[in-house]
Amino acid sequence: MVKLKDTYPLYLNNKAAQPNTDLAVTDKFTGEVAFRTALATPDVIDEAIAGAVRAAEPMAKLASYEKRDVLDHCVARFQERFDELAYALCVEAGKPIADAEGEVTRLIDTFRIAAEEATRNYGEIQPLDISARAKGYMGMWKRVPIGPCSFISPFNFPLNLAAHKIAPAIAVGCPFVMKPASMTPLGAIIMGEVLAECDVLPEGAFSILPASRDGADLFTVDDRLKLLSFTGSPGVGWDLKAKAGKKKVVLELGGNAAVVVDKDADLDHALARIIFGGYYQSGQSCIHVQRVIVHEDVYDTFRDMLVAKVGTLKAGDPKNRETFIGPMISEKEAKRLKGWIDAAVGGGAKLLAGGGLEGAMLEATLLEDAPDASDVVREEAFGPVVVLSRFSDWGAALAEVNDSRFGLQAGLFTRDIHKVLEAWDDLDVGGIVVNDVSSYRVDNMPYGGVKDSGLGREGVRFAMEDMSEIRNLVIRRES
């Protein structure tokens, strides 16, 4: 039986510290305090950044095998603590236990990928003798760590989205300070506990610091930090970019992802995947399936299939293995989305399923023909609601996908390769998934968005590129 401790520390310059127990973290299903952890003050954050600056040179000099060994150690320890990590995630995020176990598996995958990439940080030889003046010259370049990094991770994937910052930083040799989401800090704290077991990491290599938003400006504005990587809401992310100064900024923000179901699609397969993409972990994913655009020839059939399936989804305590729909992260967020649903219905949308609310538990909801200007269509729902519409022309369907200020990922269910290639050319999104949903992600692929969905790409190798700089070398051969 897994049992959480009553209190947890923060990690300052590789070491556990318990300056206070000011942050109370609730069980998202019961609403009761599950544990308390330390909250970093500005002085602690400043000390952590100073430690990261001191650690930058020794971190950069770690051998590739040493960085790989640290990451392999993490993989082994996460495997040993699998049940603890999954249970912690279930409690602090309200994530159904099966989804929590899936996220722990992805956490392990991400660190395993990083362990492999730690020994693949290649450069290039470049001929320079492109004209007479450069005869006898040759060039080469390598990648070097950018220096101390600042990471801010979100509540919805508190393990794997933190891993997508931490693991590449270790692989490339960057010290970092991390602010995990205050509602879900425990996953990152456990990662800190595992990293603290690695003596090869120089003091200051990492700090993991839960902090209130009011006290956390240093994560963004401090010029000693060379990169800010933020995952969260667009409003917060773009505001942080405006404050970040000269440092490089990577933003993984929101979306209102669309999926197109063409008339030749395997409807049973599309149904299963759209149910997953629209409602897993209560829709609290930036690539959750929010808009489903179905060809008119199969629309009525597919709509009826969706209605029947949504009505069978089991909601309740996320600790029960049968539960598919757990609570949203807070009652406030559930009420916000309930208001959006009611406004859409008031504007002419048809409520096909769900719509009920009790505390933080919002029923899996399916809407039809919501007004184009409604929040459930235009904004990021970040909850268990899917909106149906129909199309007759493939080009018009792609235009509807693009009719959004977001552009993270899109899903297509079609057997026509020509339509796939047209979508690849025309869709203004960071990624397209064919015969699956927008919610699909493998942790070594480039992942990120355009428009209001962000800047840059994650996926271990691509994050490592952002966390490094090219250093050129030119050699004149003596004649």
Secondary structure as UniProt FT lines:
FT   STRAND          7..8
FT   STRAND          10..12
FT   TURN            13..14
FT   STRAND          15..17
FT   STRAND          23..26
FT   TURN            28..30
FT   STRAND          33..37
FT   HELIX           42..60
FT   HELIX           64..80
FT   HELIX           82..93
FT   HELIX           97..117
FT   TURN            118..119
FT   STRAND          124..127
FT   HELIX           132..134
FT   TURN            135..136
FT   STRAND          137..145
FT   STRAND          149..152
FT   TURN            158..159
FT   HELIX           160..172
FT   STRAND          176..179
FT   TURN            182..183
FT   HELIX           186..195
FT   TURN            196..197
FT   TURN            199..200
FT   TURN            203..204
FT   STRAND          206..208
FT   HELIX           213..215
FT   HELIX           218..221
FT   TURN            223..224
FT   STRAND          227..231
FT   HELIX           234..243
FT   TURN            245..246
FT   STRAND          248..252
FT   STRAND          258..261
FT   TURN            263..264
FT   HELIX           267..279
FT   HELIX           280..283
FT   TURN            286..287
FT   STRAND          291..295
FT   TURN            296..298
FT   HELIX           299..310
FT   TURN            311..312
FT   TURN            318..319
FT   TURN            321..322
FT   HELIX           331..346
FT   TURN            347..348
FT   STRAND          350..353
FT   STRAND          357..358
FT   TURN            359..360
FT   STRAND          361..362
FT   STRAND          365..368
FT   TURN            372..373
FT   HELIX           375..378
FT   STRAND          385..391
FT   HELIX           394..402
FT   STRAND          406..407
FT   STRAND          409..413
FT   HELIX           417..426
FT   STRAND          431..434
FT   TURN            438..439
FT   TURN            443..444
FT   STRAND          450..451
FT   TURN            452..453
FT   STRAND          454..455
FT   HELIX           460..466
FT   STRAND          468..476
//
